[in-house]
Amino acid sequence: MRTIRKNFRLFWQGTLLSYRALFAWLRPVTYMASKIFMPLAQMFFFVFLGTYASGKDTSDFYVIGNAIQITSISGIFGVTMSVGGDRDAGTLPYLFGTPANRFMIFFGRAFMHVIDGAIGVVIALTWGVLLMGLDLSHTDLPALGLTILITTFSTCGLGLLMGCLSLLTANVMFVNNFVYFSLLIFSGANVQISTLPVWMQIVSSILPLTRGIAASRALAAGASLTDISVLLISEIGIGLTYGFLGYFLFSWFEIQAKRKGTLETV
């Protein structure tokens, strides 16, 4: 029991410290502006572009898709910097020099970003209801909340993998931006999955967000938690797969870096 308590204390302390370190340079006003106005700008762009191009009132499709997709800001960029920032800050040798549980350290980096990403989605959906006429009157709100958390968790799993890639290359921000904008298309946030070429549908099926967005749209249309349970279970599986791939890559990097003496180099 003592070991378990120590590991959970390590998990929690690492979670809080890595999150505070990531945003320590931001003023609270700047941070809140990024959480409030960025989702609004993205939704306005795609709602007006999509409804104009289709000539139909399909605003709910774009509002829900982009509101859920907002979680990838925390999941991709936030988690990547939480993992890869140790090398840039020069703290990676100290982290690898400790006997602390690597599993708790690694996955602790994503915990606060799951909460942060979920809050961002709630803010985006609130904008959708207030300004864009999104109707959630037939929605099972607790089920929608669970869907948001699971989707954010899944996206953070991909972020953990991307964070490990940031330990191997100095060009991770280019890769992060590519992944973020690819998710705008491949996840079905702005394009119907069924209209994509077959190879794109295959890629979409192995990415986070895809099932979370589909489940959220189904809930908004009146579906129950039972109706979307398969989608949510699959989303959890995808998130765990990416997260564990990231953990194994993180462990491999530690072994190689110690062996070659390259902890602070690419």
C-alpha positions, 0 to 999 in steps of 0.5 A, a space after each residue: 500500500 505504501 508503494 501505491 500511495 507513493 506512486 499516486 503521489 508521484 503521479 499527482 505532483 508530476 501532473 500539477 508541476 508539468 502543467 504549471 510549468 507549461 503555462 507559467 509564462 502565460 498571463 491568466 487573461 491570455 490563457 482564458 482568451 485562448 480557451 474562449 475565443 479560439 473555439 469561437 473563431 474555428 467554429 465560425 469559419 467552418 460553420 459559415 464555409 460549410 453551410 455556404 458550400 452545401 447550400 443547406 442548414 447543416 450548421 449543427 454538423 460543423 458546430 459539433 464536429 469542431 467543438 469536439 475537435 477543439 480537444 486536440 489543441 490540448 491533446 496534441 499541442 499541450 501533451 506534446 510540450 509536457 513530454 518534450 519540454 523536458 529536453 528543451 528546458 534541460 531537465 530530462 537528465 534529472 528525470 531519467 536520473 531518478 528512480 521514480 516510476 516511469 509509468 506514473 511520470 509519463 502518463 501523469 503528463 496527460 492528466 491535466 490536459 484531459 480536463 483542460 481539453 474537456 473544458 475547451 469542448 464545453 466552452 465551444 458547445 456553449 458558443 454553439 448553443 448561444 450563437 449558432 442555434 445548436 439544439 441540445 434539448 434531446 441530448 443525454 447530457 451526462 452521456 455527452 459529458 462522458 463522450 467528451 472525456 473519453 474523446 479527450 482522453 483518446 486524443 491525449 493518448 496520441 499526444 503522448 506518442 507525439 511528445 515522444 517523437 519530440 524527443 527524437 526530432 527538433 521539427 515536432 511543431 511542424 508534425 503537430 500542426 500537420 496532425 492537427 489540421 489533418 484531424 480537421 478532415 480525417 476525423 469527420 469534423 468537417 467532411 462526412 467520412 462516407 464521402 472520403 476516398 477509401 484510403 482516407 476512411 481507413 486512416 480515419 478509422 485508426 485515429 482518435 476523435 473520429 468515433 467521439 465526433 460520431 457519438 456526439 452527433 448521435 447523442 445530439 440527434 437523440 441517441 442513448 448511451 447504449 446506442 453509442 457504447 461501441 463507439 466509446 469503447 473503441 475510442 478508449 481502445 484507440 487512446 490506450 493504444 497510442 498511449 502505450 505506444 508512446 510509453 514504449 517509445 519513451 522507454 526506448 529513448 531513455 535506454 538509447 540516450 543513456 547508452 549513447 550519451 545523447 540525452 540533450 541532443 536530437 
